[in-house]
């Protein structure tokens, strides 16, 4: 219930309502882009400030390794499951989308943890950035292998180009760069940047989620006529992936706050970075398929139901 009282989540629900009734309400694209970059910059700064206080430890290294492991195992599981009903390239595209992460879902989860007074490490922003690329690379390998086995004339995507796009994505670089700045300037910089990175954060997030609600409502229609497995996967996969992350966190005795964020990252799906790569790398797969799943179903599910559920389950365990 607490999540429904969060203004940001309520604005997201309102945006979905406005989009569903086909209102002409819209956020201009340049403003939406600015809000996205602002949130990533503010999150990176917060992570850098926290890392400046805690330093880099063996525990932090372990948690980053868990994040990368999840980014590898989740797309492999997804590909194996989806190819039962979908062709290999469709399965690879969806697996890449769900193996990667949603920055906005992660940012919303950090706000929920702050409101619940649950501590988490600033390095989790770096974990999010590290989870962006492995799924894309795996999907390209699987898709190109499929092309070779079918002896298709379509030229396979060049891995060097995919690697370059994955590791030089502007949003990812901004996040890591902001974290580095926060790490260097420390407490002095935190006080100077507080009006920007802390005071404005909640309002900017609410405005951005309004736009995301509008987009989610529009993308949901892209799943019309798609196989039932896509709907099942879009709803069930987040819970399965979050469970895998929770089990790993329990086995490794990770702190509750970081475990929740790893659950959220594992449960989320990309709707910006990965689709941008897939449009060029897998042009034969319609974007409406993976965008409809990730943005039309999984993103709203995680925001409205998933995050409160992951917090509740972790509370029972911890």
N, C-alpha and C positions, 0 to 999 in steps of 0.2 A: 504493500500500500504506500510505503514511503516514497517509492520510485514514482508513483503517479502524482505525488505532490511536488516533485521536482519541476520547476518552471521550464527547464530545457526539454524534458521529456513531454510535458504538456504542449509545448510549442510544436514538437515533432508530431504528436497526435493531431493537433490542429492542422498542421500542414498536410498530413495524409487525408484528413477530412476535406480540406479545400481542394486538393487534387482529385479526390474521388468524385466530388460533385461538379468537377470541371470548371472551377472558378478561374477567372483570369488573373488571380493573384500570382505573382512571380517575383523572384529575386534576380536582378540582372546578373549575368554571368561574371562580369568583372568583380562585382561585390562578393559573389559566392566564392570566387577564386581567392580574393583577398582574405575572407574569413577563414578559409581552409589554411592558408599560409600563416595567418596570425596564430591559429590554434596550435599548429605544429611548432612555430617559433616559441610560443609561450611554454608549451610542454617541454621542449628541449631545454629552455632556460631553467625551468623548475628542476629537471633531471640533473642538469649540470651543477646547480646550487647544492642539491642533495649529495651528489657524488663528491663535491668539494669537502663536505663535512665528514662523510663516511670513509672516503678513500676506496681504492680498489682492493678487494679481498678475495680469498679463495672461494668464499660463499657466493660472491657476485659472479665469479667465473663459472661456478657450477650452474647457477641459474641461467646464465647466458647460453651455456651448453644445452640445457634442457629446452630452451626456446628454439634453438637450431634443430635439435632432434625432433621436436614436434613439427617444425616446418618441413621436415623430410618425410616423416612417417605418415602424416595426415594425407598428403596428396597421393601417396602410394596406396593407402587403404581406400581412399575415394575412387581412384582409377580402377582398382580391382573390383569394387562394388558396382560402379556405374557401367562398366563395359559389358555387364550381363544384358542390359537392355538398350544401351546406346552404342554408337560406333566408337572406335578408338579415339578419334580426334575430338569428338564431343565430350567423351569421358575425360580426356586429357585437359581440355579447356576448363571444365567444371572443377576438376581436381586441382588445377593451378589456382583458380579463383578461391577455393575453400582452403587450400594449403597456405595461402597468403593471408594477410590481416587487414582489418579495418581500423584506421587511425582514429576515426570519430567514435567508434564503439569503445576503443581503449580509453580515449579521453573522457568519455561519459562515465566509464567505470572508475576512473581515478577520482572524479567528482563524487561518485557514490561512496567510495571508500573514505574520502575526506569527511563527508557528512556523517558516516558511521563511526568516525574516529578510529579507523583501522590504518595502521602505519604500513607504508610500502616504500621500496627503494627507488630512488631516482633513476637507477640504471635500467629499470624496466622499460624506459623509453628506448634505450639502446637495444633491448631484447626485441621490441616491436620492429625496429628498423632492420635487425638481422633476420627477421622472419619473412621479409618481403620477397627476397630473391630465390631461395632454394626451390620453392614450388614452381616458379616460372621455368627455371632451368630443367627440372625434372619433366615438366609437361612437354617442353620442346623435344627432349630426348625421346619420350614415349610417342609423341605425334610423328616425328621424323622416322622413327622405327616403323610405325604403322604405314607411312607412305612407301618406305622401301619394300616392305613385305607385300604391298599391293602393286608395286611397280608403277606408281602413278607418275604422270608427266609433270605434275606441279613441283616446282623447285622447293626443296626444304628450306626452312628459315635458317639463315646463317647464325651459328651459335655465337660467334664473336659479336655480332650486332645485338643479339639477345642479351648477352652478358653486359655489354656496354650500356644498353638501355636500363637493365636491372640495377646496376650499381651506380649509375649517374643520374637516376631519377631526381628531379629538382626538389620534390617534397621530402624525399629521404635525405638528401644532402642538407637541406635547411634544418631538418630535425637534428641531425648529427652535428652540424656546424653550431647550432644554437646551444646544444649540450656542451660542446667544447668551450664556447664562450662563457657559459655559466660556470663550468669547472675552473676556468682560469681566473675569472673575476671574483668568485666566491661571495662571501657575506657582504662585502662592500657593494659589489654589483647588484646583489639581491635587493638591497635597500633602495638603490637608485632605480631599478627596473620594476619594483613592486607595483607602482600605479599602472604599468603596462601589462605585466605578465600575471598579476594576481587580481587586482581590483576590477579590471575589465573582462576577465576570463569568462565568468558565468554568463554575463550578458551576451558576449560574442558567441558563446556556445549555443545559447538559446536561439539567437538569430540564425545561426548556421543550421541548426536542427529543424527550424521551420522550413528552410529551403530543402533539406534532405527529406522531410515529410512529403513535400510536393513531388520530388523526384521519385520517391518510393511508390507513390500512388500511380505515377505514369508508367513505371517500369513493370508493375505487376501484370499489366495487360500483355506483356511480351511472352507470358507463359501459356497463353491460350492455345490449345491444341497440342501442347507438349506432352510427352509420356508421363504417366502418373509417378514414375520413379523420381522425376525431378522435383515434384512437390513434396514427396516423402523425404527425399534427401535434404531439401532446403530447410525443413523443420527438424528432422531427427539428427542430422549430422552435427549441428552445434552442440547438442546435449551429449552425443557420443564422444566428440572431440574434447569437450570440457571434462568429461569423466576420465578420459585417458590422461589428460594433464593433471587432474586431481590425484589420480593413483600414483603418478610419478612423483608429485610433490610430497605426498605422504611417505612414500618409500624413501625419499631423500631428506625428509624432515625439513622442508622449506617453510619459511614464515607464512602466516595466513594471508597477509596482504599481497605478497608477491605471488602466492599460489592462486589467489583469486584472479589476479591480472593475467597469469599464464592460462588459466581456464578461459578467460574472456578472449585472449588472443587466439587460442586454439579453436574457440567456437565461432570466431568472426570470419568474415569472407571479404575479399577485396572487391571494390567496385570502381576504383579509380586507376591505380597503377597497373594491375594485372590486365584488365580489359583493354587499356591503351596499348599494351604489348601484344595481346592476343589478336587484336584487329589486324595487325600486320603479319604476325607469325602464323595464325590459323584463320585466314580469311574465309575458308570454307565453312566455318562454324558461325552461325548467326549470333551476333552480340546479344540479341534479345533473350537468348537462352540463358547464358550465365549472368547477365545483368538483371534479368527478371528474377532469377533465383536469389542472387546475393543482395540486391538492393530492394527488390519487391517483397521478399519474404524474410530472409535471414536477418537482415539489418533491423527491420521493425521488431522481429521476434526477440532478438538479443536486447534491444533497447527497452522494450516494454516488459518482457517476461524473463529473458535470459539472465540479465545482470542481477535482478533481485533474487532469482532462483539460485544462481551460483553463490551469492553472498549467504543465503540461507543454508545451503548444503555445507558450505565451508564452516559455517558457524556450528553446525551439528558435529562435524568431524573434529574441529579444533577446540 
